[in-house]
């Protein structure tokens, strides 16, 4: 077997000789042409980019629920050496004189305030005939419900025991304070 290798000689002309620089320029021209065509398509197709700012004014009308807790006072009492016992009556209501009823549930407690704690004066508080326990001259929390007219009547008995008096004459004013708080809606 005999192998014969012949090379065919290729004849080159100046047209066939392109340099690498010319090939790169050709690629750049194609790329620039595609970009220009893309810009024209985007420009004439109706696509737009923009930024918008909107101002909106919102008006609302809201009403705040009206809590009502009123304390109706009774007449003053005087405790003396001769008159050693007295009763003071007061009411706690969830409505006012205009018959407006509280729109929220309320809780409250009653506190008896005096300048000097003196063991010769004893307090007993009754709510509609039942005795209420006082701790440090305060009651436990009591609830009043909304949208229902309620009135709670209290009687505070004040008793003076002259045998326990160690300071002589007692001149003091006793105050009843009702602390209230709105319950969650």
URJO-V507557 format. One record per residue. SS is DSSP state (2 for helix, 1 for strand, 0 for the rest). PSI is psi in whole degrees, -180 to 180 (none if undefined). Layout:
SS PSI
SS PSI
This chain:
0 137
0 129
0 137
0 117
0 118
0 134
0 136
0 128
0 129
0 135
0 123
0 142
0 173
0 -25
0 -35
0 -16
0 104
0 139
0 166
2 -32
2 -39
2 -34
2 -38
2 -41
2 -39
2 -41
2 -38
2 -40
2 -39
2 -44
2 -44
2 -39
2 -42
2 -41
2 -44
2 -42
2 -41
2 -40
2 -44
2 -41
2 -44
2 -42
2 -42
2 -3
0 -7
0 4
0 133
0 152
0 140
0 172
0 134
0 144
0 129
0 136
0 126
0 131
0 123
0 126
0 131
0 151
0 116
0 151
0 142
0 136
0 140
0 111
0 135
0 124
0 115
1 144
1 122
1 119
0 153
0 -172
0 151
0 154
0 150
0 126
0 126
0 -178
0 -35
0 -42
0 88
0 0
1 139
1 158
1 134
1 124
1 136
1 160
1 145
1 124
1 153
0 27
1 164
0 -173
0 -23
0 9
0 23
0 131
1 146
0 137
0 1
0 154
0 142
1 150
1 147
1 163
1 157
1 136
1 136
1 120
1 137
0 157
0 -53
0 130
0 121
0 130
0 -11
0 -11
1 125
1 142
1 140
1 127
1 133
1 139
1 110
0 47
0 -17
1 136
1 138
1 132
0 135
0 127
1 118
0 42
0 30
1 149
0 171
0 169
0 140
1 142
1 144
1 130
0 159
0 165
0 16
0 121
0 119
0 149
1 126
1 126
1 130
1 147
1 123
1 117
1 128
1 125
1 132
1 127
0 105
2 -20
2 -23
2 -5
0 121
0 -6
0 4
0 -135
0 136
0 119
0 101
0 154
0 138
0 133
1 146
1 124
1 135
1 115
1 125
1 158
1 142
1 135
0 162
0 148
0 none
